[in-house]
Amino acid sequence: MECGQTNELITGLFTLGGVILGSGMTFLGQYLLDKRRIQGVLHALYEELNSFWKQLKGEVDPYWKMFERGAVKHFDCRLSLSPDYITIYRSNANFIGQIGDLELRHKIVEVYMLLQALMQGYAINTKFLYEYLEVKDRHEEVVAKREDAVAKRDEVEANKNAIEANGIKILVENSMRQLRIYAPQLKKEHDDFAKLVEKLLKMLKEKLPQQKPAILYGFTKDSK
């Protein structure tokens, strides 16, 4: 082999080695970047779930304790949950799919699915409560009219109001029955979510020994 050919071969080998090394460094850099991003997503998921769960328990636990004691037979809290509760999960689905820990990845998806179902459950209960309170207020209004008619000795109006009040009373009883039937199902959904979210938070905390300050994701209890 002539000298010129040898030099060309050496140059070619260096060029090829440089390409391979450059590709390897690029791959390594991308791997490290993706790993940092996934760690950031895990941090954010922990903060989102932890802050939401603490707020939710603070709002609903007193009502569930009354239900468990038998003081009430329905869940008597009108709760409006903000869609912000799954902001991190929704906006980082691609990175969640890249989490190497299979059990952790499955648990994250499972918990957020249960969380969506729980939010719907509380929304349904709130709807039932509004329906109940609406007919209850209407019943009280008609009863007051009847009492006023009786005081004025208006027998026709009093009888009319009495018939209407009896009809609305049936609606009140049906609405309360609906709430009482639904309460055990909602309690089970809440308890199932509680068990899984506590387990997931523990798993996330083990992955993330140093936590950042929690972000508050809001929801409001209806003040009406």
C-alpha positions in Angstrom: 0.0 0.0 0.0 1.4 3.4 -0.9 2.0 6.2 1.6 -0.8 8.4 0.1 -3.3 5.6 0.4 -2.3 4.9 4.0 -2.8 8.5 4.9 -6.3 8.5 3.3 -7.2 5.3 5.2 -6.0 6.8 8.5 -7.9 10.0 7.8 -11.0 8.0 7.0 -10.8 6.0 10.1 -10.4 9.1 12.3 -13.4 10.7 10.5 -15.5 7.6 11.1 -14.4 7.4 14.7 -15.3 11.1 15.1 -18.8 10.5 13.7 -19.4 7.5 15.9 -18.1 9.4 19.0 -20.2 12.4 18.1 -23.3 10.3 17.7 -22.6 8.5 21.0 -22.2 11.8 22.8 -25.4 13.1 21.2 -27.2 10.0 22.3 -25.8 10.2 25.8 -26.7 13.9 26.0 -30.2 13.2 24.9 -30.5 10.3 27.4 -29.4 12.5 30.3 -31.7 15.3 29.2 -34.7 12.9 29.0 -33.8 11.4 32.4 -33.7 14.9 33.9 -37.1 15.7 32.3 -38.6 12.5 33.7 -37.3 13.3 37.1 -38.8 16.8 36.8 -42.2 15.2 35.8 -42.1 12.9 38.8 -41.4 15.9 41.1 -44.4 17.7 39.6 -46.7 14.7 39.8 -45.8 14.3 43.5 -46.5 18.0 44.2 -49.8 17.9 42.2 -51.1 14.8 43.9 -49.9 15.5 47.4 -51.3 19.1 47.5 -54.6 18.1 45.9 -55.0 15.1 48.3 -54.3 17.1 51.4 -56.8 19.8 50.4 -59.5 17.2 49.4 -59.1 15.4 52.7 -59.4 18.6 54.6 -62.7 19.4 52.9 -64.4 16.1 52.8 -63.2 14.2 55.9 -65.5 16.0 58.4 -68.5 15.1 56.2 -67.5 11.5 55.8 -66.9 11.2 59.5 -70.5 12.3 60.1 -71.7 9.8 57.6 -69.7 7.0 59.2 -71.1 7.9 62.7 -74.7 7.7 61.2 -75.3 11.4 62.0 -76.3 11.8 58.3 -77.1 9.2 55.7 -75.8 11.1 52.7 -72.7 13.1 51.8 -73.8 16.7 52.6 -71.1 18.7 50.9 -71.4 20.6 47.6 -67.9 20.3 46.1 -66.6 21.9 42.9 -63.3 20.4 41.7 -61.0 22.4 39.5 -59.7 20.8 36.2 -56.2 22.0 37.3 -56.0 18.8 39.4 -54.6 16.9 36.4 -52.6 19.6 34.6 -49.2 18.0 35.1 -50.5 14.5 34.2 -52.2 15.6 31.0 -49.3 17.8 29.7 -46.6 15.2 30.3 -48.2 12.0 29.1 -45.3 11.4 26.7 -42.7 11.5 29.5 -44.9 9.3 31.8 -44.8 6.6 29.1 -41.0 6.7 29.3 -40.8 6.0 33.0 -38.6 2.9 33.4 -40.2 1.6 36.5 -43.2 -0.4 35.2 -45.0 -0.7 38.5 -44.7 3.1 39.1 -45.8 3.9 35.6 -48.9 1.7 35.9 -49.7 3.1 39.3 -49.6 6.7 38.1 -52.0 5.9 35.3 -54.3 3.9 37.6 -54.4 6.7 40.2 -55.2 9.4 37.7 -58.0 7.3 36.2 -59.5 6.8 39.6 -59.1 10.5 40.3 -61.1 11.4 37.3 -63.8 8.9 38.3 -63.8 10.4 41.8 -64.2 13.9 40.5 -67.2 12.8 38.4 -68.6 11.1 41.5 -68.4 14.2 43.6 -70.0 16.2 40.7 -72.9 13.8 40.6 -73.5 14.1 44.3 -73.3 17.9 44.1 -76.0 17.8 41.4 -78.2 15.6 43.5 -77.8 18.0 46.5 -78.8 21.0 44.4 -81.9 19.1 43.2 -82.8 18.1 46.7 -82.3 21.7 48.1 -84.3 23.2 45.2 -87.4 21.0 45.9 -86.9 21.4 49.7 -87.0 25.2 49.4 -90.0 25.0 47.1 -91.8 22.8 49.6 -91.1 25.2 52.5 -92.3 28.1 50.4 -95.7 26.4 49.6 -96.1 25.3 53.3 -95.6 29.0 54.3 -98.2 30.1 51.8 -100.7 27.5 53.2 -100.1 28.7 56.7 -100.7 32.3 55.6 -103.9 31.3 53.8 -105.1 29.5 56.9 -104.3 32.6 59.0 -106.4 34.6 56.6 -109.1 32.0 56.7 -108.9 31.5 52.9 -109.9 27.8 52.8 -109.8 27.5 49.0 -106.2 28.8 48.8 -105.2 26.8 51.9 -106.4 23.5 50.3 -104.8 24.4 47.0 -101.5 24.9 48.8 -101.8 21.8 50.8 -102.3 19.6 47.7 -99.3 21.3 46.1 -97.2 20.8 49.2 -98.0 17.1 49.4 -96.9 16.6 45.8 -93.6 18.5 46.3 -93.0 16.5 49.6 -92.8 13.4 47.5 -90.2 15.0 45.3 -88.2 16.0 48.4 -88.3 12.4 49.8 -87.3 11.0 46.4 -84.4 13.4 46.1 -83.1 12.5 49.6 -83.5 8.8 48.8 -81.4 9.3 45.7 -78.6 10.9 47.8 -78.7 8.1 50.4 -78.5 5.4 47.8 -75.5 7.1 46.1 -73.5 7.9 49.3 -72.1 4.4 49.9 -70.9 4.2 46.2 -69.2 7.6 46.5 -67.6 6.6 49.8 -66.2 3.4 48.2 -64.8 5.4 45.3 -63.2 7.9 47.8 -61.7 5.1 49.9 -60.4 3.2 46.9 -58.7 6.3 45.6 -57.3 7.1 49.1 -55.5 3.7 49.3 -54.0 4.0 45.9 -52.9 7.6 46.1 -51.2 7.1 49.4 -49.3 4.2 48.0 -48.3 6.2 44.9 -47.2 9.1 46.9 -45.0 6.8 48.9 -43.5 5.4 45.8 -42.8 8.8 44.3 -41.3 10.0 47.5 -38.8 7.1 47.5 -37.8 8.1 43.9 -37.4 11.7 44.9 -35.6 12.1 48.2 -35.5 15.9 48.0 -38.8 17.6 47.5 -39.5 21.1 46.3 -42.3 23.2 47.9 -45.7 22.0 47.0 -47.8 23.7 44.4 -51.4 24.3 45.4 -54.0 23.0 42.9 -57.4 24.5 43.8 -60.9 23.4 44.1 -63.6 25.1 46.0 -66.4 24.0 48.2 -69.7 25.7 47.2 -70.6 28.2 49.8 -74.3 28.2 49.0 
